[in-house]
Amino acid sequence: MTTAPTALAAVSAYTLSPGRIGSSAAAVIGLLAAVTAWRALSGRPGHLGRLGGAPALGAGLFAMALGALVAATADGGLGTGNGLGGAYVALLVGALATVLAARVLRRARRTGGAG
């Protein structure tokens, strides 16, 4: 008679689990949002304005929400293949994008730049 192992086995490093796919997508979306917000912020006032800030804000919030969902539903810890590490990265990058986009929108409102 064999007994089943009680611990969750880690998956291969090359296996794409749903958690890894979700957290990777969230991290990439958050990174693109941060780059968009940074470019809008580093340009001249009113250059991209709300045109760059609003989509970056939405994408940053989406990246944070998806990262939080993956982190909340992960069955194991780091290294188990559930995407927990990528979810933490997505949360951080999404937060950075949200802060930068908020600064862009604040500056666009102050200078009156609409795009």
PyMOL commands that set and color helices and strands:
alter all, ss='L'
color gray80, all
select helices_A, chain A and resi 18-42+49-73+84-111
alter helices_A, ss='H'
color red, helices_A
deselect
rebuild
show_as cartoon
